[in-house]
Amino acid sequence: MPIYEYRCQQCRQVSSIFVRSINSPIAPACDACGSEDVERRMSTFAMGKTTGEVHDAHPMGSNTRDYYSDPRNIGRHVEESFARHGVDMPASVRESIDSARSGETPKGLDL
């Protein structure tokens, strides 16, 4: 079920026309002024991204508000620091980060 877009040659407005099938006959007209002098145009489209792709596109230090509400960012700096220095992360630190990411208060931390 395609949606076609047309630009009116009279008023320059864009109209979208929903078509039941690609073979359906179309008599496009402008939604704004009713003119039939319209030209089909390339429609814009969006590509979905997974949360992981969005996360990777906004690395540590991103200034977006969502950065702090994403639970995967809890302890991210600590993980990157251990990796950068080539030091194995202690199991207790890993457990605390994983607990915080799952919504639990890490052991030993009273809030």
Residue frames as a rotation matrix with the C-alpha (Angstrom) as fourth column:
MET 1
0.582 0.813 0.000 0.00
0.813 -0.582 0.000 0.00
0.000 0.000 -1.000 0.00
PRO 2
-0.446 -0.868 0.217 2.14
0.875 -0.475 -0.100 2.85
0.190 0.146 0.971 -1.26
ILE 3
0.563 0.467 -0.682 1.83
0.538 -0.833 -0.127 6.51
-0.627 -0.296 -0.721 -0.41
TYR 4
-0.070 -0.541 0.838 2.74
0.963 -0.255 -0.084 8.83
0.259 0.801 0.539 -3.27
GLU 5
0.024 0.013 -1.000 3.66
0.503 -0.864 0.001 12.49
-0.864 -0.503 -0.027 -2.89
TYR 6
0.113 0.091 0.990 2.85
0.952 -0.295 -0.081 15.18
0.284 0.951 -0.119 -5.42
ARG 7
-0.584 -0.277 -0.763 3.87
0.471 -0.881 -0.041 18.86
-0.661 -0.384 0.645 -5.56
CYS 8
0.518 0.845 0.131 1.24
0.693 -0.324 -0.644 21.23
-0.502 0.424 -0.754 -6.86
GLN 9
-0.410 -0.676 0.612 2.46
0.909 -0.362 0.208 23.37
0.081 0.642 0.763 -9.74
GLN 10
0.270 0.599 0.754 -0.02
0.419 -0.778 0.468 26.12
0.867 0.189 -0.461 -8.78
CYS 11
0.825 0.164 0.541 0.46
-0.359 -0.587 0.726 26.61
0.437 -0.793 -0.425 -5.03
ARG 12
-0.078 -0.981 -0.178 3.65
-0.545 0.192 -0.816 24.48
0.835 0.033 -0.549 -4.53
GLN 13
0.143 0.192 0.971 2.11
-0.959 0.269 0.088 22.53
-0.244 -0.944 0.223 -1.64
VAL 14
-0.796 -0.411 -0.446 2.89
-0.489 0.870 0.071 18.83
0.358 0.274 -0.892 -1.23
SER 15
0.287 0.913 0.290 0.04
-0.958 0.277 0.076 16.33
-0.011 -0.300 0.954 -1.07
SER 16
-0.835 -0.477 0.274 0.29
-0.495 0.869 0.007 12.68
-0.242 -0.130 -0.962 -0.06
ILE 17
0.169 0.886 -0.432 -1.98
-0.963 0.242 0.122 10.14
0.212 0.395 0.894 -1.73
PHE 18
-0.441 -0.195 0.876 -2.55
-0.542 0.836 -0.087 6.71
-0.715 -0.513 -0.474 -0.20
VAL 19
-0.055 0.360 -0.931 -3.06
-0.940 0.296 0.170 4.00
0.337 0.885 0.322 -2.81
ARG 20
0.639 0.409 0.651 -4.45
-0.656 0.732 0.185 0.53
-0.401 -0.545 0.736 -2.04
SER 21
0.502 -0.546 0.671 -2.16
0.522 0.810 0.268 -1.20
-0.689 0.215 0.692 -4.54
ILE 22
-0.429 -0.804 -0.412 0.59
0.082 -0.488 0.869 -0.23
-0.900 0.339 0.275 -6.91
ASN 23
-0.850 0.134 0.510 -1.72
0.527 0.214 0.822 -0.94
0.001 0.968 -0.253 -9.89
SER 24
0.077 0.930 -0.360 -4.62
0.833 -0.258 -0.490 1.22
-0.549 -0.262 -0.794 -8.67
PRO 25
0.009 -0.015 1.000 -5.55
0.769 -0.639 -0.017 4.12
0.640 0.769 0.006 -10.95
ILE 26
-0.279 -0.197 -0.940 -4.65
0.811 -0.572 -0.120 7.50
-0.514 -0.796 0.319 -9.47
ALA 27
0.291 0.336 0.896 -6.21
0.677 -0.734 0.055 10.90
0.676 0.591 -0.441 -10.18
PRO 28
-0.310 -0.502 -0.807 -3.95
0.944 -0.262 -0.200 13.09
-0.111 -0.825 0.555 -8.02
ALA 29
0.374 0.392 0.841 -5.08
0.392 -0.888 0.240 16.54
0.841 0.239 -0.486 -7.01
CYS 30
-0.667 -0.665 0.336 -3.69
0.051 -0.491 -0.870 19.12
0.743 -0.563 0.361 -4.60
ASP 31
-0.194 0.563 -0.803 -5.14
0.951 0.309 -0.014 18.92
0.240 -0.767 -0.595 -1.08
ALA 32
-0.597 -0.142 -0.790 -4.65
0.524 -0.814 -0.250 22.67
-0.607 -0.564 0.560 -0.60
CYS 33
-0.571 0.322 -0.756 -6.10
-0.510 -0.860 0.019 24.22
-0.644 0.396 0.655 -3.77
GLY 34
0.333 0.786 0.520 -7.66
-0.089 0.576 -0.813 21.30
-0.939 0.224 0.262 -5.64
SER 35
0.283 -0.283 -0.916 -5.53
-0.933 -0.304 -0.195 21.75
-0.224 0.910 -0.350 -8.77
GLU 36
0.894 0.006 0.448 -4.84
0.074 0.984 -0.160 18.65
-0.442 0.176 0.879 -10.83
ASP 37
0.692 -0.721 0.035 -1.62
-0.193 -0.231 -0.954 20.21
0.695 0.653 -0.299 -12.13
VAL 38
0.721 -0.427 0.545 0.62
-0.551 0.123 0.825 18.18
-0.420 -0.896 -0.147 -9.83
GLU 39
0.296 -0.726 -0.621 3.99
-0.629 0.341 -0.699 16.55
0.719 0.597 -0.355 -10.30
ARG 40
0.942 0.016 -0.337 5.03
0.196 0.786 0.586 13.35
0.274 -0.618 0.737 -8.59
ARG 41
0.333 -0.854 0.401 8.06
-0.781 -0.488 -0.390 13.74
0.529 -0.183 -0.829 -6.38
MET 42
-0.247 -0.516 -0.820 10.47
0.169 0.811 -0.560 11.48
0.954 -0.277 -0.113 -4.56
SER 43
0.802 0.573 0.171 9.18
-0.113 -0.136 0.984 10.85
0.587 -0.808 -0.044 -1.08
THR 44
-0.199 -0.816 0.543 11.39
-0.861 -0.119 -0.495 11.10
0.468 -0.566 -0.679 1.95
PHE 45
0.598 0.355 -0.719 11.85
0.001 0.896 0.444 8.00
0.802 -0.266 0.535 4.02
ALA 46
0.358 -0.447 0.820 13.22
-0.931 -0.233 0.279 7.06
0.066 -0.863 -0.500 7.39
MET 47
0.029 -0.410 -0.912 15.51
-0.126 0.903 -0.410 4.24
0.992 0.126 -0.026 8.31
GLY 48
0.911 0.347 0.221 14.99
-0.271 0.102 0.957 2.69
0.309 -0.932 0.187 11.68
LYS 49
-0.196 -0.980 -0.020 17.92
-0.501 0.118 -0.857 2.16
0.843 -0.158 -0.514 13.99
THR 50
0.349 0.212 -0.913 18.35
0.592 0.705 0.390 -0.24
0.726 -0.677 0.120 16.80
THR 51
0.998 -0.007 0.057 19.02
-0.051 -0.583 0.811 1.13
0.028 -0.813 -0.582 20.26
GLY 52
0.439 -0.894 0.090 22.55
0.599 0.366 0.713 -0.26
-0.670 -0.259 0.696 19.95
GLU 53
-0.026 -0.425 0.905 23.16
0.956 -0.275 -0.101 1.68
0.292 0.863 0.413 16.72
VAL 54
0.689 0.315 0.653 21.94
0.137 -0.941 0.310 4.90
0.712 -0.124 -0.691 18.34
HIS 55
0.929 -0.359 -0.090 24.10
0.090 -0.018 0.996 4.19
-0.359 -0.933 0.016 21.38
ASP 56
0.156 -0.920 0.359 27.17
0.864 0.303 0.403 3.61
-0.480 0.247 0.842 19.21
ALA 57
0.151 -0.035 0.988 26.49
0.777 -0.614 -0.141 6.79
0.611 0.789 -0.065 17.22
HIS 58
0.622 0.083 0.778 26.58
-0.319 -0.881 0.349 8.88
0.715 -0.465 -0.522 20.41
PRO 59
0.030 -0.718 -0.695 29.81
0.496 0.614 -0.614 7.98
0.868 -0.326 0.375 22.19
MET 60
0.159 -0.085 -0.984 30.85
0.983 -0.076 0.165 8.82
-0.089 -0.994 0.071 25.74
GLY 61
-0.703 -0.436 -0.562 30.66
0.467 -0.879 0.097 12.53
-0.536 -0.194 0.821 26.40
SER 62
-0.509 0.605 0.613 27.57
0.624 -0.231 0.746 13.09
0.593 0.762 -0.260 24.29
ASN 63
-0.993 0.111 0.029 25.65
-0.105 -0.786 -0.610 16.14
-0.045 -0.609 0.792 25.45
THR 64
-0.362 0.923 -0.131 22.20
-0.221 0.052 0.974 14.66
0.906 0.382 0.185 24.88
ARG 65
-0.167 0.408 0.898 19.79
-0.982 -0.154 -0.112 14.45
0.093 -0.900 0.426 27.79
ASP 66
0.789 0.543 -0.287 18.96
-0.543 0.835 0.086 10.86
0.287 0.088 0.954 26.86
TYR 67
-0.064 -0.902 -0.426 22.55
-0.309 0.424 -0.851 9.84
0.949 0.078 -0.306 27.54
TYR 68
-0.782 -0.300 0.546 21.95
-0.573 0.003 -0.820 9.90
0.245 -0.954 -0.174 31.28
SER 69
0.102 0.883 0.457 18.61
-0.912 0.267 -0.312 8.10
-0.398 -0.385 0.833 31.09
ASP 70
0.515 -0.019 -0.857 20.08
-0.549 0.761 -0.346 5.18
0.659 0.648 0.381 29.14
PRO 71
0.855 -0.122 0.504 20.95
-0.424 0.395 0.815 2.49
-0.299 -0.911 0.286 31.72
ARG 72
0.774 -0.620 0.130 23.72
0.609 0.673 -0.419 1.12
0.172 0.403 0.899 29.50
ASN 73
0.316 -0.674 0.667 25.70
-0.010 -0.706 -0.709 4.26
0.949 0.217 -0.230 30.25
ILE 74
0.849 -0.049 0.525 25.88
-0.528 -0.075 0.846 3.42
-0.002 -0.996 -0.090 33.96
GLY 75
0.507 -0.739 0.444 29.51
-0.040 0.494 0.869 2.51
-0.861 -0.458 0.221 34.54
ARG 76
0.917 -0.139 0.373 30.45
0.395 0.201 -0.896 3.00
0.049 0.970 0.239 30.90
HIS 77
0.637 -0.716 0.284 33.28
-0.599 -0.693 -0.401 5.36
0.484 0.085 -0.871 31.78
VAL 78
0.299 -0.501 0.812 34.60
-0.754 0.397 0.523 2.85
-0.584 -0.769 -0.260 34.33
GLU 79
0.689 0.008 0.724 34.48
0.293 0.912 -0.288 0.04
-0.663 0.411 0.626 31.75
GLU 80
0.894 -0.342 0.290 36.28
0.193 -0.290 -0.937 2.17
0.405 0.894 -0.193 29.16
SER 81
0.521 -0.729 0.445 38.93
-0.838 -0.534 0.107 3.24
0.160 -0.429 -0.889 31.69
PHE 82
0.357 -0.369 0.858 39.73
-0.344 0.802 0.488 -0.37
-0.869 -0.469 0.159 32.63
ALA 83
0.755 -0.015 0.655 39.90
0.543 0.574 -0.612 -1.33
-0.367 0.818 0.442 28.95
ARG 84
0.885 -0.415 0.210 42.02
-0.181 -0.723 -0.667 1.69
0.429 0.552 -0.715 27.99
HIS 85
0.269 -0.811 0.520 44.59
-0.963 -0.223 0.152 0.83
-0.008 -0.541 -0.841 30.65
GLY 86
-0.050 -0.279 -0.959 44.54
-0.503 0.837 -0.217 -2.88
0.863 0.471 -0.182 29.86
VAL 87
-0.870 -0.192 0.455 43.46
-0.493 0.288 -0.821 -3.81
0.027 -0.938 -0.345 33.38
ASP 88
-0.571 0.692 -0.442 40.93
0.417 0.708 0.569 -6.55
0.707 0.141 -0.693 34.11
MET 89
-0.194 0.613 0.766 37.84
-0.679 -0.647 0.346 -5.24
0.708 -0.453 0.542 35.84
PRO 90
-0.955 -0.118 0.271 37.30
-0.289 0.569 -0.770 -6.80
-0.063 -0.814 -0.578 39.28
ALA 91
-0.652 0.735 -0.189 34.23
0.547 0.628 0.554 -9.03
0.525 0.257 -0.811 39.51
SER 92
-0.288 0.556 -0.780 32.76
0.833 -0.256 -0.491 -6.86
-0.472 -0.791 -0.389 42.28
VAL 93
-0.636 0.030 -0.771 32.88
-0.246 -0.955 0.166 -3.78
-0.731 0.296 0.615 40.02
ARG 94
-0.915 0.303 -0.265 31.31
-0.182 0.277 0.943 -5.74
0.360 0.912 -0.199 37.14
GLU 95
-0.496 0.758 -0.424 28.52
0.835 0.550 0.005 -6.96
0.237 -0.352 -0.906 39.46
SER 96
-0.364 0.335 -0.869 27.83
0.466 -0.743 -0.481 -3.43
-0.806 -0.580 0.114 40.72
ILE 97
-0.792 0.041 -0.609 27.59
-0.483 -0.653 0.584 -2.04
-0.374 0.757 0.536 37.19
ASP 98
-0.826 0.489 -0.280 25.36
0.103 0.620 0.778 -4.88
0.554 0.614 -0.562 36.02
SER 99
-0.428 0.678 -0.597 23.09
0.888 0.195 -0.415 -4.48
-0.165 -0.709 -0.686 39.08
ALA 100
-0.476 0.206 -0.855 22.75
0.047 -0.965 -0.258 -0.75
-0.878 -0.163 0.449 38.47
ARG 101
-0.878 0.110 -0.466 21.93
-0.479 -0.202 0.854 -1.32
0.000 0.973 0.230 34.79
SER 102
-0.671 0.656 -0.344 19.20
0.436 0.725 0.533 -3.78
0.600 0.208 -0.773 35.70
GLY 103
0.072 0.740 0.668 17.63
-0.192 -0.647 0.738 -1.26
0.979 -0.182 0.095 38.07
GLU 104
0.695 0.112 -0.710 18.87
0.602 0.448 0.661 -2.68
0.392 -0.887 0.244 41.34
THR 105
0.767 -0.493 0.410 20.80
-0.614 -0.749 0.248 -0.70
0.184 -0.442 -0.878 43.91
PRO 106
0.125 -0.798 -0.589 24.35
-0.166 0.568 -0.806 -2.13
0.978 0.198 -0.062 43.99
LYS 107
0.630 0.048 -0.775 25.30
0.650 0.513 0.560 -3.95
0.425 -0.857 0.292 47.18
GLY 108
-0.175 -0.735 -0.655 26.84
0.968 -0.252 0.024 -1.69
-0.182 -0.629 0.756 49.81
LEU 109
-0.906 -0.085 0.415 25.31
0.220 -0.932 0.288 1.47
0.362 0.352 0.863 48.36
ASP 110
-0.310 0.807 -0.502 22.64
0.869 0.026 -0.495 3.04
-0.386 -0.590 -0.709 50.54
LEU 111
-0.842 0.105 0.528 20.43
0.243 -0.801 0.547 5.55
0.481 0.589 0.650 48.76
